[in-house]
Amino acid sequence: MAMLAVAGLAILSACMQKKGDDVTLQVKTQYGILEGFEEGGVKKFLGVPFAQAPVGELRWKAPQPMQPWEGVRPAKEFGADPMQLDIFGDMAFRGAGRSEDCLYLNIWTTAATTADGLPVLIYFNGGGLMAGSGSEPRYDGSSMAKQGVIGVTANYREGVFGYFAHPELTAASDYKGSGNYGFLDQVAAIKWVKENIAAFGGDPNRITIVGESAGSFSVSLLMCSPLSKGLIAGAMLSSGAEVMPNKPATLAEAEAAGVDALKGAGIASLADAMALSADSLQKVLPPRGMSRVVIDGYFMKESADDVFEKNEQAQVPLLAGWNSLEGHPAQALQGQQPTLQNFKNAMKAQFGDMTDEIFTAYGITTDEDVLSQKGLDLASDLFTGFPTWKVCDYHAKSGMPVYRYHYMHPRPQVSAKMGDKTGALAGGVREKTEEEKKAAATQPAIAPGAVHSADIEYAMGTLDTNEYYDWQQEDYDISKLFLTYYANFCKTGNPNGEGLPKWTVITKDNLDNAPVMKIDVESKEVASPERENAFRTLEKFYRSKK
């Protein structure tokens, strides 16, 4: 009887262990207890510190591990947003002001117990590595959490605080490098999630990272960095990647740029720069030109192209794409009439002797083609399309599954309550200029499409957080589809699911006729050898310039 009793207790104990602990509004992490709140069926833990505040002597140093705290730490409000200038005036934030003390992440979960083992999505914001925050409403993880995926956003240092290199900083660092602090913050956030997400009902072995624009460039690097590539189970790119034609900076180049920046700002020494307040520093050292990744021998030991060429990137499924109107020919034409010859003349400074070959590959052969989708494709590819395609090409050749999309759906009209405004770069609105008002009446219409960053609210299911646009039922339907694709990919490494348009994987065997999901009112998969040929022609041009 005694042995039976012992056996029964063992079975009961095993069952209890399998069941796991309840995920309540108080969660014990490795650093202390966090107390969140519940809203709409989602448990939220906001303003969670994942590294020490990079202030004082920790400015321009790699993020340092959090120190444990005593008692219960409230996690009911967003932490401070990263320091930044108002580069994108329409960005909306929910953080507690702006501060160098900005290394916080946010968690949205519907897990009931720690045994649920839900997949995890970590979103890194866009903003040119100069602006943005994980507190932006468009990245909110509530809808993702309701799909059974734990949503996480994480801040990282922006601009001069995240990407300033200097020989004295290099000499003082343990790894003898400088300049990649924002990227190292992203690594630290992934590591924190890996170490702690089980307590929130997450599976630390099913972490998918995603980003848009600068966040997408970051994800492509995180796939390659020796510090992070082994921590993730999947990756998603939205409009951008740090591969050709983008080139990293050598450590010597980055250090020289830092020295020149101080000199140009009239700052006598690094010590003087360290003594400046954060607000003063970013005013005298503006962020532009400080956002290139540095081959520092630590975060990156070689370029992402080199890593992908050798198939040494993270061996995980990839979902990647970009929008149909990332750029347009008007940017190159600069007010000239959109004729074929004018467009060719504008692009000749870039393409040189290959101008005609590239235009032919894109099917731009008449005046009408310039402002058609063909012209938009070329302009968009020069911004984000080509490097995103190239990562897909690299990764599919490695044997890893790749799912590529082209997001086509234009945002609806700006809501009438906004007055005479037009859409802006970060999902908000701005006043129309007089030139824009005149142009609307006199210039040929540009084919409608999805502008840069327009996909975010759809993919994350956050349309209702953006009150600027007159969302229609079709927008909600597209958002449901896109969100479900994202969630399925996080769960299984495959976006497909019951009732969804079938999405075929790209492999090394179908690269020349790659299947691409066109996401729109009527989403469908297409394959276009002509489109792939255009990419190969652009690749030929970029390789000729190496």
C-alpha positions as CSV (number, residue, x, y, z in Angstrom):
1,M,0.0,0.0,0.0
2,A,2.8,2.4,0.9
3,M,4.5,1.8,-2.5
4,L,1.1,2.4,-4.3
5,A,0.7,5.7,-2.3
6,V,4.2,6.8,-3.3
7,A,3.5,5.9,-6.9
8,G,0.2,7.8,-6.8
9,L,2.0,10.9,-5.4
10,A,4.6,10.7,-8.1
11,I,1.9,10.6,-10.8
12,L,0.1,13.5,-9.2
13,S,3.3,15.5,-9.0
14,A,4.1,14.8,-12.7
15,C,0.6,15.9,-13.7
16,M,0.9,19.1,-11.6
17,Q,4.3,19.9,-13.2
18,K,2.8,19.4,-16.7
19,K,-0.1,21.7,-15.8
20,G,2.3,24.4,-14.8
21,D,1.8,27.4,-12.6
22,D,-1.0,29.9,-13.3
23,V,0.1,33.1,-15.1
24,T,-1.4,35.7,-12.9
25,L,-0.9,39.5,-12.9
26,Q,2.1,39.0,-10.8
27,V,5.0,37.2,-12.6
28,K,8.3,36.3,-11.1
29,T,11.2,36.9,-13.5
30,Q,14.9,36.2,-12.9
31,Y,15.2,39.8,-11.6
32,G,12.1,40.2,-9.5
33,I,8.4,40.2,-9.5
34,L,6.4,42.3,-12.0
35,E,2.8,43.3,-11.6
36,G,0.8,43.9,-14.8
37,F,-2.9,44.4,-15.5
38,E,-5.6,42.8,-17.6
39,E,-7.6,44.5,-20.3
40,G,-9.8,43.0,-22.9
41,G,-8.8,39.4,-22.0
42,V,-5.1,40.2,-22.4
43,K,-2.6,40.4,-19.6
44,K,-0.2,43.3,-20.1
45,F,3.2,44.0,-18.6
46,L,4.5,47.3,-19.7
47,G,7.7,49.2,-19.1
48,V,9.7,46.1,-18.2
49,P,13.4,46.9,-17.9
50,F,15.6,44.4,-19.8
51,A,19.0,46.1,-19.1
52,Q,20.5,48.8,-16.8
53,A,19.7,52.4,-17.8
54,P,22.4,53.4,-20.3
55,V,23.1,56.7,-18.5
56,G,26.1,58.4,-17.0
57,E,29.2,56.2,-17.5
58,L,27.0,53.6,-19.3
59,R,26.3,56.0,-22.2
60,W,27.9,54.6,-25.3
61,K,28.5,51.2,-23.7
62,A,27.0,47.8,-24.5
63,P,23.8,47.2,-22.4
64,Q,24.5,45.8,-19.0
65,P,22.4,43.1,-17.3
66,M,19.6,44.2,-15.1
67,Q,20.1,44.2,-11.3
68,P,17.5,42.4,-9.3
69,W,14.9,44.4,-7.4
70,E,13.2,43.8,-4.1
71,G,9.4,43.6,-3.7
72,V,6.9,44.0,-6.6
73,R,7.7,46.3,-9.5
74,P,4.6,47.8,-11.2
75,A,4.5,47.1,-15.0
76,K,1.3,49.0,-15.8
77,E,2.7,51.9,-17.9
78,F,5.1,52.2,-20.8
79,G,8.7,53.1,-19.9
80,A,10.3,56.2,-21.4
81,D,10.7,56.4,-25.1
82,P,14.3,56.6,-26.5
83,M,15.8,60.0,-26.9
84,Q,15.2,61.4,-30.4
85,L,14.4,64.5,-32.4
86,D,11.0,65.0,-34.0
87,I,12.2,63.6,-37.3
88,F,8.8,62.0,-38.1
89,G,6.4,64.5,-36.5
90,D,3.4,62.2,-36.9
91,M,4.8,59.4,-34.7
92,A,2.6,58.6,-31.8
93,F,4.0,57.5,-28.5
94,R,2.6,56.2,-25.2
95,G,5.8,56.3,-23.2
96,A,6.6,58.4,-20.1
97,G,8.5,61.1,-22.0
98,R,11.9,60.7,-23.7
99,S,15.0,59.6,-21.8
100,E,18.3,57.9,-22.2
101,D,16.9,55.5,-19.6
102,C,14.8,53.8,-22.3
103,L,15.7,50.1,-22.3
104,Y,12.2,48.7,-21.6
105,L,10.1,46.1,-23.3
106,N,6.4,45.3,-23.2
107,I,4.6,42.0,-23.1
108,W,1.0,41.0,-24.1
109,T,-0.1,37.5,-23.2
110,T,-3.2,35.4,-23.0
111,A,-1.5,32.4,-21.5
112,A,-3.3,30.8,-18.6
113,T,-0.4,28.7,-17.3
114,T,3.4,28.5,-17.7
115,A,2.8,25.2,-19.4
116,D,0.9,26.8,-22.3
117,G,4.2,27.3,-24.1
118,L,2.9,30.0,-26.5
119,P,5.1,31.1,-29.4
120,V,6.5,34.6,-29.1
121,L,6.8,37.5,-31.5
122,I,9.3,40.4,-30.8
123,Y,8.7,43.5,-32.8
124,F,11.5,46.1,-33.4
125,N,10.2,49.5,-34.5
126,G,11.1,51.4,-37.6
127,G,12.3,55.0,-37.8
128,G,15.6,55.0,-39.7
129,L,17.5,54.0,-36.5
130,M,16.9,57.7,-35.6
131,A,13.4,57.6,-34.1
132,G,10.6,55.3,-32.9
133,S,9.6,53.3,-29.8
134,G,8.0,50.1,-28.8
135,S,5.2,52.2,-27.2
136,E,3.8,53.2,-30.6
137,P,0.2,52.1,-30.8
138,R,0.7,50.5,-34.3
139,Y,3.0,47.8,-32.7
140,D,0.6,47.0,-29.9
141,G,0.6,43.3,-29.2
142,S,-3.0,42.8,-28.0
143,S,-4.4,41.4,-31.3
144,M,-1.4,39.1,-31.7
145,A,-1.9,37.9,-28.1
146,K,-5.6,37.0,-28.9
147,Q,-4.2,34.9,-31.8
148,G,-2.3,32.8,-29.2
149,V,1.1,34.4,-29.8
150,I,2.8,36.4,-27.0
151,G,3.5,39.9,-28.4
152,V,6.6,41.8,-27.3
153,T,7.9,45.2,-28.3
154,A,11.3,46.5,-27.2
155,N,13.0,49.9,-27.3
156,Y,16.5,50.3,-28.4
157,R,18.8,53.4,-28.4
158,E,18.2,55.6,-31.5
159,G,20.4,58.1,-33.3
160,V,23.6,59.4,-31.7
161,F,22.9,57.4,-28.5
162,G,22.7,54.1,-30.4
163,Y,25.2,54.4,-33.3
164,F,28.1,56.8,-32.4
165,A,31.5,55.3,-32.7
166,H,34.8,56.7,-31.5
167,P,38.4,55.3,-31.0
168,E,38.3,56.1,-27.3
169,L,35.0,54.2,-26.9
170,T,36.5,51.3,-28.8
171,A,39.6,51.2,-26.6
172,A,37.5,51.3,-23.4
173,S,35.2,48.4,-24.4
174,D,35.7,44.8,-23.5
175,Y,35.3,43.7,-27.1
176,K,37.3,46.6,-28.6
177,G,34.5,48.0,-30.7
178,S,32.0,50.8,-30.7
179,G,29.0,52.1,-32.6
180,N,26.4,49.3,-32.6
181,Y,24.8,50.0,-29.2
182,G,21.2,50.1,-30.6
183,F,21.7,46.7,-32.2
184,L,23.2,45.3,-29.0
185,D,20.1,46.6,-27.1
186,Q,18.0,44.5,-29.5
187,V,20.2,41.4,-28.7
188,A,19.8,42.1,-25.0
189,A,16.0,42.3,-25.4
190,I,15.9,38.9,-27.2
191,K,18.1,37.4,-24.5
192,W,15.8,38.7,-21.7
193,V,12.8,37.2,-23.4
194,K,14.6,33.9,-23.9
195,E,15.5,33.8,-20.2
196,N,12.1,35.0,-18.8
197,I,9.2,34.4,-21.2
198,A,8.4,31.0,-19.8
199,A,7.1,32.7,-16.7
200,F,4.6,34.5,-18.9
201,G,3.4,31.3,-20.5
202,G,5.8,31.5,-23.5
203,D,8.1,29.1,-25.2
204,P,11.7,30.4,-25.2
205,N,12.5,28.1,-28.1
206,R,9.8,29.6,-30.4
207,I,10.8,33.3,-30.6
208,T,10.2,35.0,-33.9
209,I,11.6,38.4,-34.5
210,V,10.1,41.0,-36.9
211,G,10.6,44.6,-37.8
212,E,9.6,47.2,-40.3
213,S,11.9,49.5,-42.2
214,A,14.9,50.1,-39.8
215,G,13.5,47.3,-37.7
216,S,13.5,45.0,-40.7
217,F,17.1,46.0,-41.5
218,S,17.8,45.2,-37.8
219,V,16.2,41.7,-38.1
220,S,18.4,40.9,-41.1
221,L,21.4,41.7,-39.0
222,L,20.2,39.8,-36.0
223,M,19.8,36.7,-38.3
224,C,23.6,37.1,-39.0
225,S,25.1,38.3,-35.7
226,P,26.9,35.6,-33.7
227,L,25.3,37.1,-30.6
228,S,21.7,36.5,-31.6
229,K,21.3,34.1,-34.5
230,G,21.1,31.1,-32.2
231,L,18.4,32.6,-30.1
232,I,15.5,32.8,-32.6
233,A,13.2,30.3,-34.2
234,G,11.9,32.5,-37.1
235,A,12.3,35.9,-38.7
236,M,10.1,38.3,-40.6
237,L,11.2,41.2,-42.6
238,S,8.9,44.1,-43.5
239,S,10.5,46.5,-46.0
240,G,14.2,46.4,-45.8
241,A,17.4,44.4,-45.2
242,E,21.1,45.2,-44.5
243,V,22.5,43.5,-47.7
244,M,23.5,44.8,-51.1
245,P,23.5,47.6,-52.1
246,N,23.7,48.7,-48.4
247,K,27.3,48.5,-47.1
248,P,28.4,48.3,-43.5
249,A,31.1,50.7,-42.1
250,T,34.4,49.4,-41.0
251,L,35.3,50.1,-37.4
252,A,38.0,52.6,-38.7
253,E,35.4,54.4,-40.9
254,A,32.9,54.6,-38.0
255,E,35.5,55.9,-35.6
256,A,36.7,58.5,-38.0
257,A,33.1,59.6,-38.6
258,G,32.7,60.0,-34.8
259,V,35.8,62.1,-34.5
260,D,34.7,64.3,-37.4
261,A,31.2,64.7,-35.9
262,L,32.7,66.0,-32.6
263,K,35.0,68.3,-34.4
264,G,32.2,69.6,-36.6
265,A,30.0,70.2,-33.6
266,G,32.8,72.2,-31.8
267,I,33.1,69.5,-29.1
268,A,36.7,69.4,-28.0
269,S,36.8,65.8,-26.6
270,L,34.8,62.7,-26.0
271,A,34.8,63.6,-22.3
272,D,33.1,66.9,-23.2
273,A,30.5,65.0,-25.2
274,M,29.9,62.7,-22.2
275,A,29.3,65.7,-20.0
276,L,26.5,67.1,-22.2
277,S,22.9,66.4,-21.3
278,A,21.0,64.0,-23.5
279,D,18.9,66.8,-25.0
280,S,21.9,69.0,-25.7
281,L,23.9,66.1,-27.2
282,Q,21.3,65.2,-29.8
283,K,20.9,68.8,-30.8
284,V,24.6,69.3,-31.6
285,L,25.1,65.8,-32.9
286,P,22.1,65.1,-35.2
287,P,21.5,61.4,-35.9
288,R,21.8,61.4,-39.7
289,G,24.9,59.5,-40.9
290,M,25.2,57.6,-37.7
291,S,23.0,54.6,-38.5
292,R,25.3,52.3,-40.5
293,V,26.1,49.0,-38.9
294,V,29.7,48.7,-37.9
295,I,31.9,45.6,-38.4
296,D,33.0,45.8,-34.8
297,G,34.3,42.2,-34.4
298,Y,31.5,41.6,-31.8
299,F,28.0,42.2,-33.0
300,M,29.1,41.8,-36.6
301,K,32.4,40.2,-37.6
302,E,31.7,40.6,-41.3
303,S,29.0,41.9,-43.5
304,A,25.6,40.4,-43.7
305,D,26.2,39.6,-47.4
306,D,29.3,37.6,-46.4
307,V,27.3,35.7,-43.8
308,F,24.5,34.9,-46.1
309,E,26.9,34.0,-48.9
310,K,28.4,31.4,-46.7
311,N,25.1,30.2,-45.4
312,E,26.0,30.9,-41.8
313,Q,22.9,32.9,-40.9
314,A,20.2,31.6,-38.5
315,Q,18.8,28.5,-40.0
316,V,15.1,29.4,-39.5
317,P,12.0,29.9,-41.6
318,L,11.7,33.4,-43.1
319,L,8.7,35.5,-44.1
320,A,9.5,38.7,-45.9
321,G,8.0,41.3,-48.1
322,W,7.5,45.0,-48.9
323,N,4.9,47.4,-50.1
324,S,3.8,48.3,-53.6
325,L,4.5,52.0,-53.2
326,E,7.7,52.2,-51.2
327,G,8.9,54.8,-53.6
328,H,7.8,56.4,-56.8
329,P,9.4,57.9,-60.0
330,A,8.5,61.4,-58.9
331,Q,11.2,61.3,-56.4
332,A,13.8,61.0,-59.2
333,L,12.0,63.2,-61.6
334,Q,12.0,66.2,-59.2
335,G,9.2,68.0,-60.9
336,Q,9.9,67.0,-64.5
337,Q,7.2,65.5,-66.6
338,P,6.9,61.7,-66.2
339,T,8.1,60.7,-69.6
340,L,10.3,57.7,-70.4
341,Q,13.2,59.9,-71.5
342,N,13.0,62.1,-68.5
343,F,13.0,59.1,-66.2
344,K,15.9,57.5,-67.9
345,N,17.8,60.7,-67.8
346,A,17.1,61.0,-64.1
347,M,18.3,57.5,-63.4
348,K,21.4,57.5,-65.7
349,A,23.5,59.1,-63.0
350,Q,22.9,56.0,-60.9
351,F,22.7,53.2,-63.5
352,G,25.1,54.6,-66.2
353,D,25.6,52.2,-69.1
354,M,23.1,49.7,-67.7
355,T,20.2,52.2,-67.7
356,D,18.5,50.8,-70.8
357,E,19.0,47.2,-69.7
358,I,17.5,47.8,-66.3
359,F,14.5,49.7,-67.8
360,T,13.9,46.9,-70.3
361,A,14.0,44.3,-67.5
362,Y,11.4,46.2,-65.6
363,G,9.2,46.6,-68.7
364,I,9.4,50.4,-68.7
365,T,9.4,51.1,-72.4
366,T,6.7,53.8,-72.8
367,D,5.7,57.1,-71.2
368,E,2.7,55.4,-69.7
369,D,4.9,52.8,-68.0
370,V,6.7,55.4,-65.9
371,L,3.8,56.0,-63.5
372,S,2.4,52.4,-63.8
373,Q,3.2,49.6,-61.3
374,K,6.3,48.9,-63.4
375,G,7.7,52.3,-62.6
376,L,6.6,52.0,-59.0
377,D,8.3,48.6,-58.8
378,L,11.7,50.1,-59.9
379,A,11.4,53.0,-57.5
380,S,10.3,50.8,-54.6
381,D,13.0,48.2,-55.3
382,L,15.7,50.9,-55.1
383,F,14.5,51.8,-51.6
384,T,13.5,48.6,-49.8
385,G,12.4,46.0,-52.3
386,F,15.7,44.8,-53.7
387,P,17.6,44.2,-50.5
388,T,14.5,42.4,-49.0
389,W,14.3,40.2,-52.2
390,K,18.0,39.5,-51.9
391,V,17.7,38.2,-48.4
392,C,14.9,35.9,-49.6
393,D,17.1,34.8,-52.4
394,Y,20.1,34.1,-50.1
395,H,18.0,32.2,-47.6
396,A,16.1,30.1,-50.1
397,K,19.4,28.9,-51.6
398,S,20.3,27.7,-48.1
399,G,17.4,25.3,-48.1
400,M,15.4,27.2,-45.5
401,P,11.7,27.8,-46.2
402,V,11.0,31.3,-47.4
403,Y,7.6,33.0,-47.8
404,R,7.5,36.2,-49.8
405,Y,4.7,38.8,-50.0
406,H,4.0,42.0,-51.9
407,Y,1.6,44.2,-49.9
408,M,-0.7,46.0,-52.4
409,H,-3.6,47.6,-50.5
410,P,-3.6,51.4,-50.2
411,R,-4.8,53.0,-47.0
412,P,-8.3,54.5,-47.3
413,Q,-8.8,58.2,-47.4
414,V,-7.8,60.4,-44.5
415,S,-10.8,60.8,-42.3
416,A,-12.9,63.9,-43.0
417,K,-12.6,65.0,-39.4
418,M,-8.9,65.5,-40.0
419,G,-9.6,68.4,-42.4
420,D,-7.3,69.2,-45.4
421,K,-4.5,66.7,-44.4
422,T,-2.6,64.0,-46.1
423,G,-0.9,60.8,-44.9
424,A,2.5,61.1,-43.4
425,L,5.5,58.7,-43.1
426,A,4.7,57.1,-39.8
427,G,1.0,56.4,-40.2
428,G,-0.2,59.8,-39.0
429,V,-1.2,62.9,-41.0
430,R,0.2,66.3,-41.9
431,E,-1.0,69.4,-43.5
432,K,-1.0,69.4,-47.3
433,T,1.5,71.8,-48.8
434,E,0.3,74.3,-51.4
435,E,2.4,72.4,-54.0
436,E,0.5,69.2,-53.2
437,K,-2.8,70.9,-53.5
438,K,-1.9,72.3,-56.9
439,A,-0.3,69.0,-58.0
440,A,-3.4,67.1,-57.2
441,A,-5.3,69.1,-59.8
442,T,-2.7,69.3,-62.5
443,Q,-0.3,66.4,-62.5
444,P,-1.0,62.8,-63.7
445,A,-2.2,60.5,-61.0
446,I,0.2,58.0,-59.7
447,A,-1.1,54.5,-59.5
448,P,-2.5,53.8,-56.0
449,G,-0.5,51.6,-53.7
450,A,0.6,50.8,-50.2
451,V,3.2,53.4,-49.1
452,H,6.1,52.7,-46.8
453,S,4.9,51.5,-43.4
454,A,1.3,51.2,-44.4
455,D,1.3,47.5,-43.7
456,I,2.0,47.7,-40.0
457,E,-1.5,48.3,-38.6
458,Y,-2.8,45.6,-40.9
459,A,-0.3,43.0,-40.0
460,M,-0.5,43.7,-36.3
461,G,-4.3,44.0,-36.2
462,T,-4.1,47.6,-34.8
463,L,-6.2,49.6,-37.3
464,D,-8.4,50.9,-34.5
465,T,-5.4,52.5,-32.8
466,N,-5.0,54.8,-35.8
467,E,-7.9,57.3,-35.9
468,Y,-6.6,59.3,-38.9
469,Y,-8.0,57.0,-41.6
470,D,-11.5,56.1,-42.7
471,W,-11.1,52.4,-42.3
472,Q,-13.6,50.3,-44.2
473,Q,-14.7,46.6,-43.8
474,E,-12.3,45.6,-46.5
475,D,-9.4,47.0,-44.4
476,Y,-10.5,44.9,-41.4
477,D,-10.8,41.8,-43.6
478,I,-7.3,42.3,-45.0
479,S,-5.9,43.0,-41.5
480,K,-7.5,39.7,-40.2
481,L,-5.8,37.8,-43.1
482,F,-2.4,39.4,-42.6
483,L,-2.5,39.0,-38.8
484,T,-3.4,35.4,-39.2
485,Y,-0.6,34.8,-41.6
486,Y,1.8,36.4,-39.0
487,A,0.4,34.4,-36.1
488,N,0.5,31.1,-38.0
489,F,4.1,31.7,-39.0
490,C,5.1,32.3,-35.4
491,K,3.4,29.1,-34.4
492,T,4.6,26.7,-37.0
493,G,7.1,28.5,-39.3
494,N,4.5,28.3,-42.0
495,P,1.8,31.1,-42.6
496,N,-0.7,28.7,-44.2
497,G,-3.9,27.8,-42.4
498,E,-7.4,26.6,-43.0
499,G,-9.5,29.0,-45.1
500,L,-6.6,31.2,-46.1
501,P,-5.3,31.7,-49.7
502,K,-2.6,29.1,-50.2
503,W,1.0,30.4,-49.9
504,T,3.7,28.3,-51.5
505,V,7.1,28.2,-50.0
506,I,10.1,29.5,-52.1
507,T,13.0,27.0,-52.3
508,K,16.2,26.8,-54.2
509,D,14.3,24.8,-56.9
510,N,11.7,27.5,-57.8
511,L,13.8,30.8,-57.4
512,D,13.4,31.8,-61.1
513,N,9.6,31.6,-60.8
514,A,9.2,32.4,-57.2
515,P,5.6,32.3,-55.7
516,V,4.7,35.6,-54.1
517,M,1.6,36.3,-52.0
518,K,-0.1,39.5,-53.2
519,I,-1.9,40.8,-50.2
520,D,-4.9,42.9,-51.1
521,V,-8.7,42.9,-51.2
522,E,-8.5,39.7,-53.2
523,S,-5.2,38.2,-52.0
524,K,-3.7,35.6,-54.2
525,E,-0.4,33.9,-55.0
526,V,1.4,34.8,-58.3
527,A,4.7,33.8,-59.9
528,S,6.4,36.0,-62.4
529,P,9.7,35.1,-64.1
530,E,9.8,38.6,-65.5
531,R,9.8,40.1,-62.1
532,E,12.6,37.7,-60.9
533,N,14.6,38.7,-64.0
534,A,14.3,42.3,-63.1
535,F,15.8,41.5,-59.7
536,R,18.6,39.6,-61.3
537,T,19.4,42.5,-63.6
538,L,19.5,44.9,-60.7
539,E,21.7,42.4,-58.8
540,K,24.0,42.3,-61.8
541,F,24.3,46.1,-61.6
542,Y,25.0,46.2,-57.9
543,R,27.7,43.4,-58.2
544,S,29.4,45.4,-61.0
545,K,29.8,48.3,-58.5
546,K,31.5,46.2,-55.7
